[in-house]
């Protein structure tokens, strides 16, 4: 297995080279190994996909920090690929809590992580600007204290919480950039003009999530816009669960097991898993 430092520098290089790269989101060690076997160059965990495996919805506080980190550790240890984690809101409002989350993430083998500015409160869903910037600054300071380059992604979550204010989103991302964030991310900005405006407004690599709806951009289109990193969030997990439910309904509604015709053969899985470390 590669040393964490080597994974970290490989992850840095992906962000520095020309064009965009896809960073798919496995939800356990098995899906991580399958994605690695397909030739992807890095992986990102998904809090939504993991929550689904526990029979929970993806919501604030649905999964604990310990659970998230244990799952991320399994994924990071499953392949030689760099892994960055969805660290939600850092599991606490205080900047010190966010910093501790970054240190714990690094300790389990991760080489990157994202911190969002969502507050987890229905009445006030986004952290105040000043606190949000302090939280990112604390995360950056923790990342810079590590003996390897930990890629810190800062998220502005306005559009996910009924606040489609592009100007404030850009203001936040610019402040997170000044605080030292390596990658910037504003999930929910989905129109071409909005994405292009956001990319032009900052001087850091921008992550874009796609695959969440039937209408999405191609890698080539996002590269042309200037996006650097493309993730898919929980959409691969939802695709897998969709196939599971369709198969189960065939059994329930028709008494048939015809779904097995499209299932991956056991020997293929044996071959795929046996060929990986």
C-alpha positions as CSV (number, residue, x, y, z in Angstrom):
1,X,0.0,0.0,0.0
2,X,1.2,3.5,-0.7
3,X,2.2,5.8,2.1
4,X,-0.2,8.5,3.1
5,X,2.3,11.2,1.9
6,X,2.4,9.7,-1.5
7,X,-1.3,9.6,-1.8
8,X,-1.5,13.2,-0.7
9,X,1.0,14.4,-3.2
10,X,-0.8,12.4,-6.0
11,X,-4.0,14.1,-5.0
12,X,-2.4,17.5,-5.2
13,X,-1.1,16.8,-8.7
14,X,-4.6,15.9,-9.9
15,X,-5.7,19.4,-8.9
16,X,-2.7,21.1,-10.5
17,X,-2.8,19.4,-14.0
18,X,-4.8,20.8,-16.9
19,X,-8.5,19.8,-17.3
20,X,-11.1,18.3,-15.0
21,X,-11.0,14.9,-13.2
22,X,-13.8,12.8,-11.9
23,X,-13.7,11.8,-8.2
24,X,-16.6,9.3,-7.7
25,X,-18.2,8.6,-4.3
26,X,-18.1,5.0,-3.0
27,X,-20.0,4.3,0.2
28,X,-18.0,1.3,1.5
29,X,-14.7,-0.6,1.0
30,X,-16.2,-2.9,-1.6
31,X,-17.5,-0.1,-3.9
32,X,-14.2,1.8,-3.3
33,X,-12.3,-1.2,-4.7
34,X,-14.6,-1.6,-7.7
35,X,-14.1,2.1,-8.6
36,X,-10.3,1.7,-8.2
37,X,-10.4,-1.3,-10.5
38,X,-12.1,0.8,-13.1
39,X,-9.2,3.2,-13.2
40,X,-10.4,6.2,-11.3
41,X,-7.6,8.2,-9.8
42,X,-9.1,9.4,-6.5
43,X,-12.2,8.8,-4.4
44,X,-14.5,10.9,-2.2
45,X,-16.7,9.5,0.5
46,X,-20.5,10.3,0.6
47,X,-22.3,11.0,3.8
48,X,-25.6,10.3,2.0
49,X,-24.6,7.0,0.5
50,X,-23.2,5.8,3.9
51,X,-26.4,7.0,5.7
52,X,-28.5,4.9,3.4
53,X,-26.5,1.8,4.3
54,X,-27.5,2.4,7.9
55,X,-31.1,2.9,7.0
56,X,-31.0,6.6,7.7
57,X,-31.7,9.7,5.7
58,X,-29.0,12.2,4.9
59,X,-29.6,15.0,7.3
60,X,-27.7,16.9,9.9
61,X,-26.8,14.7,12.9
62,X,-28.1,11.5,11.3
63,X,-24.6,9.9,11.4
64,X,-22.1,10.6,14.1
65,X,-18.5,11.7,13.6
66,X,-17.2,8.4,14.8
67,X,-19.4,6.5,12.4
68,X,-18.4,8.8,9.4
69,X,-14.7,8.4,10.2
70,X,-14.9,4.6,10.7
71,X,-16.5,4.3,7.3
72,X,-14.0,6.7,5.7
73,X,-11.1,4.7,7.3
74,X,-12.5,1.5,5.7
75,X,-12.6,3.2,2.3
76,X,-9.2,4.8,2.6
77,X,-7.7,1.5,3.5
78,X,-9.3,-0.4,0.7
79,X,-7.2,0.9,-2.2
80,X,-4.0,2.8,-3.0
81,X,-6.0,5.8,-4.2
82,X,-6.2,9.2,-2.5
83,X,-9.4,9.5,-0.5
84,X,-11.1,12.8,0.6
85,X,-14.0,12.7,2.9
86,X,-17.3,14.4,3.2
87,X,-16.9,15.8,6.8
88,X,-20.2,17.5,6.8
89,X,-20.2,20.6,9.0
90,X,-17.1,19.4,10.9
91,X,-19.5,17.9,13.5
92,X,-19.8,21.1,15.5
93,X,-20.2,24.8,15.2
94,X,-17.0,25.7,17.1
95,X,-13.9,26.3,15.0
96,X,-11.9,24.1,17.5
97,X,-14.3,21.2,16.8
98,X,-13.8,21.6,13.1
99,X,-10.0,21.6,13.5
100,X,-10.2,18.4,15.6
101,X,-12.3,16.7,12.9
102,X,-9.6,17.5,10.4
103,X,-6.9,16.1,12.6
104,X,-8.9,12.9,13.2
105,X,-9.5,12.6,9.5
106,X,-5.8,12.7,8.7
107,X,-5.1,10.2,11.5
108,X,-7.2,7.5,9.7
109,X,-5.5,7.8,6.3
110,X,-7.5,10.5,4.5
111,X,-5.7,13.1,2.4
112,X,-8.5,15.6,2.1
113,X,-11.8,16.6,3.5
114,X,-14.7,19.0,2.9
115,X,-16.2,21.4,5.5
116,X,-19.6,22.9,4.8
117,X,-21.1,26.1,6.2
118,X,-24.5,24.6,6.8
119,X,-25.5,25.0,10.5
120,X,-28.0,22.1,10.8
121,X,-30.8,24.3,12.0
122,X,-34.1,24.6,10.2
123,X,-34.6,28.2,11.4
124,X,-31.1,29.4,10.5
125,X,-29.6,26.9,8.1
126,X,-26.3,28.7,7.2
127,X,-23.6,29.8,9.6
128,X,-23.1,33.6,9.9
129,X,-20.4,34.8,7.5
130,X,-17.8,35.6,10.2
131,X,-18.2,32.3,12.0
132,X,-18.2,30.4,8.7
133,X,-14.8,32.0,7.7
134,X,-13.4,31.3,11.2
135,X,-14.4,27.6,10.8
136,X,-12.6,27.3,7.5
137,X,-9.5,29.1,8.9
138,X,-9.4,26.7,11.8
139,X,-9.7,23.7,9.4
140,X,-6.9,25.1,7.2
141,X,-4.6,25.7,10.2
142,X,-5.2,22.1,11.3
143,X,-4.5,20.8,7.8
144,X,-1.3,22.8,7.5
145,X,0.0,21.4,10.8
146,X,0.1,17.9,9.3
147,X,3.2,16.2,7.9
148,X,1.7,15.9,4.4
149,X,-0.4,18.2,2.1
150,X,-4.0,17.7,3.2
151,X,-6.4,19.1,0.6
152,X,-9.1,21.2,2.4
153,X,-12.3,21.8,0.5
154,X,-14.6,24.6,1.7
155,X,-18.3,24.4,0.8
156,X,-20.9,27.2,0.6
157,X,-24.3,25.5,1.0
158,X,-26.7,28.4,0.3
159,X,-28.4,26.8,-2.7
160,X,-29.1,23.5,-0.8
161,X,-31.1,25.4,1.9
162,X,-33.4,27.7,0.0
163,X,-31.0,30.6,-0.4
164,X,-30.2,30.8,-4.1
165,X,-28.0,33.9,-3.6
166,X,-25.1,33.6,-6.0
167,X,-23.5,36.8,-4.9
168,X,-23.4,35.7,-1.3
169,X,-22.2,32.3,-2.3
170,X,-19.3,33.8,-4.2
171,X,-18.6,36.2,-1.4
172,X,-18.3,33.2,1.0
173,X,-16.1,31.2,-1.4
174,X,-13.8,34.1,-1.9
175,X,-13.5,34.5,1.9
176,X,-12.8,30.8,2.3
177,X,-10.1,31.1,-0.4
178,X,-8.5,33.9,1.5
179,X,-8.7,31.8,4.7
180,X,-6.6,29.2,2.9
181,X,-9.0,26.6,1.4
182,X,-7.5,24.5,-1.4
183,X,-10.7,23.7,-3.2
184,X,-14.0,25.5,-3.4
185,X,-17.5,23.9,-3.7
186,X,-21.0,25.3,-4.0
187,X,-23.4,22.4,-4.4
188,X,-26.8,23.3,-5.8
189,X,-25.4,25.8,-8.4
190,X,-26.4,23.8,-11.5
191,X,-26.9,26.2,-14.4
192,X,-24.1,26.8,-16.8
193,X,-24.0,30.6,-16.3
194,X,-23.9,30.3,-12.5
195,X,-21.1,27.7,-12.6
196,X,-19.1,29.8,-15.0
197,X,-19.6,33.0,-13.0
198,X,-18.5,31.2,-9.8
199,X,-15.4,29.7,-11.5
200,X,-14.3,33.1,-12.8
201,X,-14.8,34.7,-9.4
202,X,-12.2,32.5,-7.5
203,X,-8.6,31.5,-7.9
204,X,-8.8,28.0,-6.6
205,X,-9.9,24.7,-8.1
206,X,-13.7,24.3,-8.1
207,X,-15.6,21.1,-7.3
208,X,-18.9,20.5,-9.1
209,X,-21.3,17.7,-8.1
210,X,-23.3,16.1,-10.9
211,X,-25.4,13.0,-11.5
212,X,-28.0,14.1,-9.0
213,X,-30.7,14.5,-11.7
214,X,-31.2,13.1,-15.1
215,X,-30.1,16.4,-16.6
216,X,-26.4,17.0,-16.0
217,X,-23.3,18.1,-17.7
218,X,-20.6,15.9,-19.3
219,X,-17.0,15.9,-18.2
220,X,-16.1,17.7,-21.4
221,X,-18.7,20.4,-20.8
222,X,-17.6,21.0,-17.2
223,X,-13.9,21.1,-18.3
224,X,-14.8,23.8,-20.8
225,X,-16.5,25.9,-18.1
226,X,-13.4,25.6,-16.0
227,X,-14.5,23.1,-13.3
228,X,-11.5,21.2,-11.9
229,X,-13.1,18.3,-9.9
230,X,-16.3,16.5,-10.6
231,X,-18.0,14.4,-7.9
232,X,-21.3,12.5,-7.9
233,X,-22.4,12.7,-4.3
234,X,-24.8,10.0,-3.3
235,X,-26.0,9.3,-6.8
236,X,-24.1,6.1,-7.3
237,X,-25.5,4.8,-4.1
238,X,-29.0,5.8,-5.1
239,X,-28.5,4.1,-8.5
240,X,-27.5,0.9,-6.7
241,X,-30.5,1.1,-4.4
242,X,-32.7,1.8,-7.4
243,X,-31.6,-1.4,-9.0
244,X,-32.1,-3.3,-5.8
245,X,-35.7,-2.1,-5.4
246,X,-36.5,-2.9,-9.0
247,X,-35.2,-6.4,-8.6
248,X,-37.1,-6.9,-5.3
249,X,-40.4,-5.6,-6.9
250,X,-40.0,-8.1,-9.7
251,X,-40.0,-10.9,-7.0
252,X,-42.9,-9.4,-5.1
253,X,-45.1,-8.4,-8.0
254,X,-44.4,-11.2,-10.5
255,X,-42.9,-14.0,-8.6
256,X,-40.0,-13.9,-11.0
257,X,-36.3,-13.8,-10.6
258,X,-35.6,-12.5,-14.0
259,X,-33.5,-9.7,-12.5
260,X,-30.7,-12.2,-12.1
261,X,-30.0,-11.9,-15.9
262,X,-28.6,-8.4,-15.4
263,X,-26.8,-9.1,-12.1
264,X,-23.0,-9.1,-12.2
265,X,-21.8,-12.7,-12.2
266,X,-20.2,-14.0,-9.0
267,X,-17.1,-15.0,-11.0
268,X,-16.7,-11.4,-12.2
269,X,-16.8,-10.1,-8.7
270,X,-14.3,-12.7,-7.5
271,X,-12.0,-11.7,-10.4
272,X,-12.4,-8.0,-9.6
273,X,-11.8,-8.3,-5.9
274,X,-9.0,-10.8,-6.1
275,X,-7.0,-8.6,-8.4
276,X,-6.9,-5.7,-5.9
277,X,-4.8,-5.3,-2.8
